[in-house]
Amino acid sequence: MTWLLQENANDLLGRPLLLAGLAAGEAHQSLSEELAQGISDELSHNYLKGPDFLDRARMIAPLAAMGRYTTRGLLQALEDEGEDVRRYAAGALGQLGQAGPEVIQALRRVLTDEEWDVRQQAVEALGRLGQAGPEVIQAIRRALTDEERYVRSSAAEALGRLGQAGPEVIQALLRALTDEDEDVRLSAVKALGQLGQAGPEVIQALLRALTDESWYVRSSAAEALGRLGQAGPEVIQALRRALEHEDRYIRWQAVEALGRLGQAITASRAMSHNRSPRQTGRKGLPPFTAPNGA
């Protein structure tokens, strides 16, 4: 297969559908450096400049599959007049695994794009790439105040993923806990649990989140308290109260949190006269793991 591809390299170039299929499949991994770069350049320079924005958008996926060979083309696509092209390009750049300064700077610029879904893809990409320099963290913190709730939620997730728990990041996430949108609050709670900074202000904020109007936020707050490992009396008392909550998902998370904190709580105490959460079939829930011994 590799020999056949190399021998017919000249025939491949200039045939966009074949190039796109080759790039998107596993065969491109067997190509020489020269041919792989040639395919990427052909897709980028010829087919990302076509008049139909849908055709340009369709080329992003095969370009992304080519990995490091396609950085130039994807950066070019970030400047496209088509919203979908810019959005797909930002998302594809986040899947590269490694990114140089040029990519990071371009994604930071896209955080000011006029379309919210492009901004969302850019902030998610910055979180996935793991480049947690001061300028990136500052840009994502600003995105936490974006007018669009989806961008704010993705910004909170990115901060949790990047793992930089400086005071300014913690304060930004604490402010996000008061956001009007439950998805933003949820992302902020999860990020605080991931970052592992269990100062008094964080603990108090998570204790307040146990009474959030959203069951999902309440449940995640209990999980975060367990992750942070601060088994103070106030935390233990709040989690024990959560064992009596009407929502079984909150009770299960409280059981798990108390278990992580070294409390000898049996699942039967919290879950007596209730079915397992696995049996409820509530729509949209993440996979649930029962506590040990349940």
N, C-alpha and C positions, 0 to 999 in steps of 0.2 A: 504493500500500500504506500509506504513512504517513498519507494523508488518511483512508483507511478506518479505520485504527486510532484516529485522533483522534476521528472522528465517532462511533465506537461505544464510547467510553471507558466510559460508564456501564454498558453491557451486559457489558463485560469484567470489571469488578469484581464479585465474587460468584461467579465461575465458576472454581474452583480448577484444574481440569485445563487449561483454556484459558490461564489465567494462567501456569501452570507451563511449558507448552509455549512460550508467547510469551517468557517470561523466559529460557528456556534457548536459544532460537534467536537468530538474528542480527537479527530484527525489532525487538527492544527497543532497538537502537541508533538506530532512526529515531524513537523516541517523544519527545514533549516531556518536559522536566524534570518537570513536574507529574504527567503520566501515569506516567512511569517510577517516580517516588517513590510514587505511589499504588498501583501494582502491588506494589512491594516491601513497602509497609506492609500491604497486604491479605494477602499471603502470610505475612508475619511475625506480625501480630497475631491473625489469625483461624485460620490453619492450622498454625502452630507451637504452638498451645495445644490442639490436639485430643487426644482420649483415647488414640488409637492411636500408640504411639511409632514404629512403622514408617512411618506416614503423615508424622509429623513429620520423620523422617530423610530421607524421599524429597523433602521440600521444600527441603533444604539445597542440592542441586545447582542448581535454578533460581534460588534466592536468590543463590548464589555467582556465577552468570552475570550478574547485574545489577550486579556490581561495587560501586562506591562508594555506591549507593543502599541497600545491604542491610546495612551495618555494624551498625545497631541490632538488626536481626533476628538476625544471627549471634551477636552478643554475648549476646542473650537465650537463644539455643540453647545457649550454653556452660554455662548453668545448668540445663539440662534434666535430668530424672531418668533419661532413657534414655542409656545408655552410647554407643550408636551415634550418637545425635543430637549429643552433645558431641564425639565424635570427628570426625564429618563437619564440624561447625562450626569446630573448630580448624583442620582442614585447609583449609577454604574461606577462612578469614581469612588464611592464609598465601599465598593466591593473589591477594590484593587489589592487590599491587604497592606500595601506599603505606598506611601505617598511622599513626594518631595515637596519642598517649599512652594513650588509653582502651583501645585494642586491645592494645597492648604490655603494659599492666598486667594485663589480663584473661588473656592467654596465660601470663604469668608465674604467675598464681594457679593456672592449670590444671596447671602442672607438679607440683602436689601432689595431683592427682586420684587417687582410689583405684584407677582402672583404668589399667593400664600403656599400653594402646594410645591412650588419650586423652592421656596424658603424652607419648607419642612424637610424636603429631601436633602437639602444642603446641610441642615443642622444634624440630621440623622447620619449623614455621611461623615461629618466631622467626628461624631461620637464613635462610629465604627472604626475609623482609621487610627484612633488611639494616639494622635499627636496632641498632647495636652500642654502645649506651651502657653505662656501668659496671654498672648494675643488671641489664641483660640478660645481659652476659657472666658476671656472678657467678651468675645463675640457671642458665645453661647449664653452667657449671663444676660446680655442685652436681648437675646431672642426670647428669654423668659418673660419679657414685657411686650412681646409682639401682640398686635391687635387680634390675631387669629389664634383661637384656642389650641388647634392642632399643632401649631408651631411651638407654642408655650409648652405643651405636653412633651413634645419630642425634645425640646431643649432640656427639660428636667431629666428625661431619660438619658440624654447624652452626658450630662454632668455626672450622673451616677455611674455610667459606664466608664468614663475617663478616670475616675478614682482620685481626682484631686480635691482633697477635703480642706482647702484653705478657708479662713474665716469668711471671705467674701462669697465663696460658693455656698457655704452653710447658710449664711444670712439670706442669700437669694432664694434658696430652697425653702427656708422657713417662711419667707414672704409668699412663696407659691402655695403654701399650705392654706392660705386664706383666699386663693383664687376662686372666682365664682363658678368655674367649671370643675366638675368632679374628676374628669380625666387628668387635668393638670394637678389637682391635689393628690390624686392617686400616684402619678409619676413622681411627684415630690416626696411622698412618703416612702416609696420604694427606693428612690435615690438616697435618702437619708439612711435607710437601712443598709444599703450597699456600701456607703462611704465609711461606716464604722466609727464615726465621731459621736461619742455618747455623752456630750456635755450636758449640764443641767437644762440649758435652753432647748436642746434637741429633745431630751426626754420629756420635758413638759409639753412641748408642741405635739409629740406623738401621743401623749396621754390625752390631750384635748382631741386629737384625731380619732380616738376611740369612740367619741360621741358624734362623729361626723354624720351628716344626714344620709350619706351614701354608705350602703353596707359594704361595698367593695373597698372604700377608703378605710372603714373601721377594721375590716378583716386584715388589710395590709398593714395597718398601724400595729395591730397585735403581733403580726409576723415580724415587723421591723424591731419592735421592742425585744422580742426574743433573740433576734440576730445580734443586737447591740450588747447583750450580755450584762446589762446593769440590773442586778436583782435587788434593788432597794425596796424598802417597805411599800412606798407609794406605787411602784410599778407592779409588785406582786399583788397588792390589794386591788388595783385596777383590773389586772388580768383575771383575778379570781371573780370579780364582779362580772366580767365578760363571760364567765362560764354559765351564767344564768340568763344570758341574752336570748331573746326570742328567735334570733337567726342562728341556725345550726352551723353555718359557715363561720360565724364569729366565734362560736364556742369551740369549734375544732381548731381554729387558729390560736385561740387562747390556750388550749391544751398543749399544742405544739410549742408555743412560746414558753409556757411554764416548764415544759420538759427541758428545753434548752437552758433555762435558767436554773436547773437543778432541783425543781420542785417535784415532790413525789405526788403527782396527780394521776389518777387512772382515767383512761378514756371513758370508762363506764359511768363515772360520776357526771361527766359533762354530757354524755350522749345517751343516757338512759331514756327510755321511752321515745327515742328518735331514731329514724333510719340513718344510715351512713349517707354523707353528702354525695357519694357516687351514685346513689339510687334516685336522686331527685330529678336529674336531667335538666337542671337549670341552664338556660341558654347562655352561651358566651363565656362559660367559666373555663379557667385554665385547668390543666390536669391537676388532680388533687391527690396527695399522698397522705394516707392515714398515719397517725402517730404509731410508734412501735408499741406493740401489745394490744392494738385496737382490734 
